[in-house]
Amino acid sequence: MRLRQVMLVVAGLILTLPDQAQAQNYPTRPIRLISPFAAGGANDVLARALGAKLADRLGATVVIENRPGAGAVIGITALARSAPDGYTLVLSGSTLAVTGTLYKQPPFDAIKDFAPVALVVHYPFLLVASASLPVNSVPELIRYAKEHPGKLLYASPGVATSQHLFAELFKVMTGTDLGHIPYNGTAPAVVDIVAGRVSLMFAAAAPSLPLIKEGNLKVLGVSSAARLAEAPDIPPIADAVPGRVVKDGEEPRSQVVPRRIQIVYRAFATRKSSRLCLDRCRGRALSVLWDTKSWRTTR
């Protein structure tokens, strides 16, 4: 499976950077790349793949550190509190966009505290279900959920993560009543879905497809507008939940919903960053992203 083609979520680096003098020879010691979710999930898998390639381009060791909790807020807060020396990075996404609306006193300001560096990669989510759930398609799921309101539970890697928001949007689009169980990452959530303790989840393809092939999970649909080349048998959720994209400047109306669901992960640096170090990080990150031959071999 080609990582670059499978992903609909764009992911990126967030980092703090050093002063002018230190930037001249950056990096001179190992770099810490924080994955703000538990090991084994999509963010962790991507962080390790990206970290290895970034290490080659920067000529420095990149150490992956998992800091799960609070829907990635703990990991991003660790970055915000780190020294602005360019040796701490975070791989994150929707948390940056929504934290300011969820907390009276958010631990960071995504606009004021960080400056963009690069976009990395994108992928779709699969709507997966426990093998014991008596449904095999999105229409069957909607019908079953309406017949058993409040009985089905869905998992997410944490409150306000993209999977949480996708599921809430799905509830609005379908008029269903689903309970939410937040976890500290995709991997522990999937474990409970396989065990039947939770029924559903929007999950990344990378950690889900092996379990689907083994029969431990069933897949009901994909969040992209079209079928995946790597898994053409999985129908788009939009086939069962019709909608259309709300255009820029258009007033959203009831029953007007996006046909395609996606979340953005971006790369950021602190506003006090050294320009030299920022440019070097940007250049190396972009060289990794544009190396399609390299990513084509990533599984």
TIKOL-836851 format. One record per residue (C-alpha): residue number from 1; z negated, y, x negated; residue in three letters. Coordinates in Angstrom, 3 decimals. Layout:
REM residues N
- seq,c3,c2,c1,type
- NUM,Z,Y,X,Ala $
...
***
This chain:
REM residues 299
- seq,c3,c2,c1,type
- 1,0.000,0.000,0.000,Met $
- 2,0.922,3.390,-1.427,Arg $
- 3,-2.110,5.625,-1.432,Leu $
- 4,0.004,8.781,-1.384,Arg $
- 5,1.919,7.650,1.707,Gln $
- 6,-0.960,6.089,3.654,Val $
- 7,-3.196,9.133,3.693,Met $
- 8,-3.053,11.832,6.355,Leu $
- 9,-6.274,13.524,5.361,Val $
- 10,-5.760,15.982,2.532,Val $
- 11,-8.499,15.710,-0.046,Ala $
- 12,-9.457,18.022,-2.866,Gly $
- 13,-11.818,19.059,-5.620,Leu $
- 14,-14.605,21.581,-5.362,Ile $
- 15,-16.074,22.776,-8.619,Leu $
- 16,-18.135,25.366,-10.421,Thr $
- 17,-16.736,26.776,-13.638,Leu $
- 18,-17.939,28.245,-16.970,Pro $
- 19,-17.795,31.646,-18.596,Asp $
- 20,-14.869,32.895,-20.680,Gln $
- 21,-16.087,31.605,-24.045,Ala $
- 22,-16.771,28.070,-22.819,Gln $
- 23,-13.449,27.901,-20.988,Ala $
- 24,-11.445,28.144,-24.193,Gln $
- 25,-12.290,24.539,-25.208,Asn $
- 26,-12.973,23.047,-21.786,Tyr $
- 27,-13.790,20.177,-21.388,Pro $
- 28,-16.006,19.172,-24.321,Thr $
- 29,-18.278,16.690,-22.506,Arg $
- 30,-18.193,14.322,-19.505,Pro $
- 31,-17.374,15.734,-16.060,Ile $
- 32,-19.338,14.690,-12.983,Arg $
- 33,-17.260,14.064,-9.842,Leu $
- 34,-19.473,13.792,-6.755,Ile $
- 35,-18.380,11.679,-3.799,Ser $
- 36,-20.586,12.913,-0.927,Pro $
- 37,-20.391,9.576,0.878,Phe $
- 38,-21.602,6.027,0.229,Ala $
- 39,-19.750,3.776,-2.204,Ala $
- 40,-16.928,1.658,-0.805,Gly $
- 41,-15.515,4.170,1.669,Gly $
- 42,-12.247,6.080,1.518,Ala $
- 43,-13.757,9.132,-0.206,Asn $
- 44,-15.326,6.937,-2.879,Asp $
- 45,-12.125,4.945,-3.423,Val $
- 46,-10.090,8.133,-3.759,Leu $
- 47,-12.662,9.773,-6.040,Ala $
- 48,-12.519,6.842,-8.447,Arg $
- 49,-8.720,6.715,-8.472,Ala $
- 50,-8.432,10.464,-8.918,Leu $
- 51,-11.241,10.602,-11.466,Gly $
- 52,-9.566,8.030,-13.695,Ala $
- 53,-6.256,9.896,-13.688,Lys $
- 54,-7.896,13.287,-14.114,Leu $
- 55,-9.826,11.939,-17.098,Ala $
- 56,-6.545,10.966,-18.756,Asp $
- 57,-5.076,14.442,-18.259,Arg $
- 58,-8.200,16.370,-19.305,Leu $
- 59,-9.096,14.090,-22.204,Gly $
- 60,-12.681,13.747,-20.988,Ala $
- 61,-14.804,11.139,-19.241,Thr $
- 62,-15.124,11.623,-15.473,Val $
- 63,-18.269,10.030,-14.027,Val $
- 64,-18.320,9.298,-10.270,Ile $
- 65,-21.642,10.007,-8.569,Glu $
- 66,-22.227,9.054,-4.923,Asn $
- 67,-24.449,11.586,-3.114,Arg $
- 68,-24.254,10.570,0.584,Pro $
- 69,-26.038,12.216,3.468,Gly $
- 70,-25.808,14.921,6.138,Ala $
- 71,-22.059,14.506,6.587,Gly $
- 72,-21.305,15.473,2.947,Ala $
- 73,-23.598,18.527,3.000,Val $
- 74,-25.944,16.979,0.417,Ile $
- 75,-23.133,16.358,-2.061,Gly $
- 76,-21.557,19.789,-1.635,Ile $
- 77,-24.968,21.460,-1.869,Thr $
- 78,-25.502,19.666,-5.184,Ala $
- 79,-22.317,21.324,-6.405,Leu $
- 80,-23.360,24.736,-5.107,Ala $
- 81,-26.645,24.437,-6.999,Arg $
- 82,-25.115,23.145,-10.225,Ser $
- 83,-24.498,25.265,-13.298,Ala $
- 84,-21.147,27.137,-13.105,Pro $
- 85,-19.853,25.403,-16.222,Asp $
- 86,-16.944,23.367,-14.856,Gly $
- 87,-18.604,19.999,-15.386,Tyr $
- 88,-19.512,19.263,-11.760,Thr $
- 89,-16.865,18.579,-9.106,Leu $
- 90,-17.021,17.381,-5.498,Val $
- 91,-14.461,15.560,-3.374,Leu $
- 92,-14.923,16.712,0.206,Ser $
- 93,-13.253,18.043,3.317,Gly $
- 94,-14.080,19.024,6.879,Ser $
- 95,-17.718,19.755,6.039,Thr $
- 96,-16.590,22.942,4.321,Leu $
- 97,-14.865,24.149,7.462,Ala $
- 98,-17.611,23.414,9.988,Val $
- 99,-20.936,23.775,8.156,Thr $
- 100,-21.077,27.499,8.838,Gly $
- 101,-20.926,26.843,12.580,Thr $
- 102,-23.545,24.069,12.621,Leu $
- 103,-26.418,25.568,10.627,Tyr $
- 104,-28.317,28.796,11.272,Lys $
- 105,-28.808,29.040,7.515,Gln $
- 106,-26.084,26.924,5.871,Pro $
- 107,-26.795,25.877,2.272,Pro $
- 108,-23.464,27.297,1.104,Phe $
- 109,-20.680,29.604,2.237,Asp $
- 110,-17.318,27.892,1.787,Ala $
- 111,-15.457,31.221,1.784,Ile $
- 112,-17.758,33.268,-0.429,Lys $
- 113,-19.004,30.545,-2.758,Asp $
- 114,-15.763,28.707,-3.501,Phe $
- 115,-12.169,29.562,-4.416,Ala $
- 116,-9.247,27.120,-3.848,Pro $
- 117,-7.960,24.974,-6.702,Val $
- 118,-5.601,22.324,-5.276,Ala $
- 119,-4.754,19.983,-2.424,Leu $
- 120,-4.767,16.323,-3.383,Val $
- 121,-3.702,13.673,-0.849,Val $
- 122,-3.484,12.890,2.855,His $
- 123,-3.839,9.811,5.077,Tyr $
- 124,-4.235,8.764,8.744,Pro $
- 125,-7.250,7.216,10.382,Phe $
- 126,-7.185,3.895,12.181,Leu $
- 127,-9.141,3.417,15.392,Leu $
- 128,-10.877,0.112,14.638,Val $
- 129,-13.152,-1.991,16.829,Ala $
- 130,-15.497,-4.912,16.523,Ser $
- 131,-13.706,-8.243,16.850,Ala $
- 132,-16.076,-9.094,19.704,Ser $
- 133,-15.125,-6.067,21.814,Leu $
- 134,-12.994,-7.343,24.751,Pro $
- 135,-10.137,-4.861,24.294,Val $
- 136,-6.955,-5.044,22.226,Asn $
- 137,-5.312,-1.668,22.779,Ser $
- 138,-6.133,1.981,23.376,Val $
- 139,-5.346,1.777,27.134,Pro $
- 140,-7.654,-1.239,27.429,Glu $
- 141,-10.355,0.628,25.494,Leu $
- 142,-10.123,3.657,27.790,Ile $
- 143,-10.296,1.454,30.885,Arg $
- 144,-13.246,-0.538,29.506,Tyr $
- 145,-15.119,2.622,28.448,Ala $
- 146,-14.725,4.128,31.921,Lys $
- 147,-15.983,0.926,33.501,Glu $
- 148,-19.024,0.973,31.168,His $
- 149,-19.876,4.674,30.692,Pro $
- 150,-22.313,5.358,27.864,Gly $
- 151,-22.445,1.711,26.821,Lys $
- 152,-19.993,1.809,23.906,Leu $
- 153,-21.167,3.210,20.566,Leu $
- 154,-18.902,4.606,17.884,Tyr $
- 155,-19.775,5.078,14.213,Ala $
- 156,-18.961,7.878,11.780,Ser $
- 157,-19.757,8.642,8.114,Pro $
- 158,-21.993,11.462,9.331,Gly $
- 159,-22.351,14.356,11.736,Val $
- 160,-19.426,16.831,11.632,Ala $
- 161,-17.280,14.584,9.436,Thr $
- 162,-13.637,14.299,10.408,Ser $
- 163,-14.202,10.851,11.948,Gln $
- 164,-16.974,12.285,14.128,His $
- 165,-14.767,15.162,15.252,Leu $
- 166,-11.816,12.835,15.896,Phe $
- 167,-13.966,10.621,18.110,Ala $
- 168,-15.312,13.596,20.061,Glu $
- 169,-11.765,14.854,20.570,Leu $
- 170,-10.755,11.377,21.731,Phe $
- 171,-13.573,11.486,24.314,Lys $
- 172,-12.346,14.830,25.620,Val $
- 173,-8.731,13.659,25.701,Met $
- 174,-9.540,10.457,27.580,Thr $
- 175,-12.540,11.447,29.727,Gly $
- 176,-14.677,8.652,28.302,Thr $
- 177,-18.398,8.575,27.514,Asp $
- 178,-19.110,7.107,24.068,Leu $
- 179,-22.374,7.204,22.107,Gly $
- 180,-22.413,8.360,18.462,His $
- 181,-24.185,6.596,15.579,Ile $
- 182,-23.873,8.544,12.268,Pro $
- 183,-24.051,6.740,8.913,Tyr $
- 184,-24.070,7.869,5.279,Asn $
- 185,-20.489,6.753,4.720,Gly $
- 186,-17.665,4.578,6.009,Thr $
- 187,-18.696,1.391,4.200,Ala $
- 188,-22.113,0.924,5.866,Pro $
- 189,-20.625,1.883,9.228,Ala $
- 190,-17.894,-0.741,8.933,Val $
- 191,-20.519,-3.368,8.084,Val $
- 192,-22.225,-2.747,11.432,Asp $
- 193,-18.910,-2.762,13.309,Ile $
- 194,-18.028,-6.136,11.807,Val $
- 195,-21.485,-7.385,12.828,Ala $
- 196,-20.952,-6.093,16.379,Gly $
- 197,-23.877,-3.666,16.310,Arg $
- 198,-21.458,-0.747,16.852,Val $
- 199,-18.168,-0.982,18.731,Ser $
- 200,-15.728,1.565,17.309,Leu $
- 201,-14.839,3.928,14.508,Met $
- 202,-12.059,6.111,13.182,Phe $
- 203,-11.746,4.698,9.669,Ala $
- 204,-9.427,5.182,6.715,Ala $
- 205,-6.785,2.532,6.227,Ala $
- 206,-7.707,1.560,2.655,Ala $
- 207,-11.103,-0.051,3.379,Pro $
- 208,-10.098,-1.239,6.863,Ser $
- 209,-6.819,-3.130,6.479,Leu $
- 210,-8.250,-6.064,4.454,Pro $
- 211,-10.897,-6.629,7.152,Leu $
- 212,-8.245,-6.363,9.851,Ile $
- 213,-6.054,-8.941,8.110,Lys $
- 214,-9.046,-11.284,7.816,Glu $
- 215,-9.790,-10.926,11.529,Gly $
- 216,-13.162,-9.252,11.003,Asn $
- 217,-11.956,-6.024,12.629,Leu $
- 218,-9.345,-5.299,15.257,Lys $
- 219,-7.210,-2.181,15.121,Val $
- 220,-6.283,-0.338,18.308,Leu $
- 221,-4.195,2.545,17.019,Gly $
- 222,-3.420,5.046,14.277,Val $
- 223,-4.041,8.802,14.407,Ser $
- 224,-0.626,9.757,13.024,Ser $
- 225,2.265,10.715,15.301,Ala $
- 226,4.384,7.833,14.003,Ala $
- 227,3.739,4.250,12.954,Arg $
- 228,2.811,3.575,9.343,Leu $
- 229,5.486,2.082,7.127,Ala $
- 230,2.803,-0.159,5.597,Glu $
- 231,1.534,-1.341,9.008,Ala $
- 232,4.349,-0.914,11.558,Pro $
- 233,2.621,-3.079,14.176,Asp $
- 234,-0.133,-0.496,14.710,Ile $
- 235,0.846,1.895,17.553,Pro $
- 236,0.054,5.630,17.449,Pro $
- 237,-2.887,6.583,19.647,Ile $
- 238,-0.661,9.362,21.003,Ala $
- 239,1.480,6.732,22.746,Asp $
- 240,-1.455,5.997,25.042,Ala $
- 241,-2.972,9.485,25.094,Val $
- 242,-0.021,11.853,25.585,Pro $
- 243,-0.285,15.388,24.300,Gly $
- 244,1.466,17.940,22.186,Arg $
- 245,0.736,20.200,19.254,Val $
- 246,-0.766,23.570,20.194,Val $
- 247,1.426,26.101,18.412,Lys $
- 248,0.063,29.036,16.416,Asp $
- 249,-0.813,31.914,18.707,Gly $
- 250,-0.687,29.743,21.820,Glu $
- 251,-3.735,29.675,24.081,Glu $
- 252,-5.089,26.113,24.357,Pro $
- 253,-5.264,24.811,27.928,Arg $
- 254,-6.873,21.809,29.538,Ser $
- 255,-4.885,18.633,28.905,Gln $
- 256,-3.099,20.370,26.006,Val $
- 257,-4.143,18.281,23.034,Val $
- 258,-2.773,17.688,19.547,Pro $
- 259,-0.349,14.805,19.313,Arg $
- 260,-1.370,14.267,15.733,Arg $
- 261,-4.949,14.468,14.425,Ile $
- 262,-5.597,15.489,10.855,Gln $
- 263,-8.314,16.976,8.677,Ile $
- 264,-7.975,19.035,5.509,Val $
- 265,-9.732,18.427,2.216,Tyr $
- 266,-9.178,21.182,-0.369,Arg $
- 267,-10.078,21.963,-3.947,Ala $
- 268,-12.390,24.873,-4.637,Phe $
- 269,-14.092,26.688,-7.512,Ala $
- 270,-16.879,29.245,-7.432,Thr $
- 271,-15.930,32.883,-6.987,Arg $
- 272,-17.505,33.598,-10.395,Lys $
- 273,-15.224,31.151,-12.166,Ser $
- 274,-13.541,31.768,-15.480,Ser $
- 275,-9.816,32.256,-14.887,Arg $
- 276,-8.909,30.248,-18.003,Leu $
- 277,-10.951,27.228,-16.908,Cys $
- 278,-9.722,27.494,-13.320,Leu $
- 279,-6.108,27.530,-14.486,Asp $
- 280,-6.684,24.509,-16.725,Arg $
- 281,-8.332,22.535,-13.899,Cys $
- 282,-5.541,23.488,-11.517,Arg $
- 283,-2.852,22.499,-13.983,Gly $
- 284,-4.340,19.092,-14.759,Arg $
- 285,-5.127,18.316,-11.108,Ala $
- 286,-1.627,19.274,-9.982,Leu $
- 287,-0.041,17.231,-12.773,Ser $
- 288,-1.914,14.199,-11.429,Val $
- 289,-0.804,14.874,-7.870,Leu $
- 290,2.838,15.395,-8.755,Trp $
- 291,2.965,12.185,-10.790,Asp $
- 292,4.340,10.091,-7.909,Thr $
- 293,5.076,7.146,-10.184,Lys $
- 294,1.429,7.007,-11.175,Ser $
- 295,0.155,7.157,-7.580,Trp $
- 296,2.711,4.599,-6.438,Arg $
- 297,0.856,1.950,-8.454,Thr $
- 298,-2.538,2.849,-6.937,Thr $
- 299,-3.706,0.300,-4.412,Arg $
***
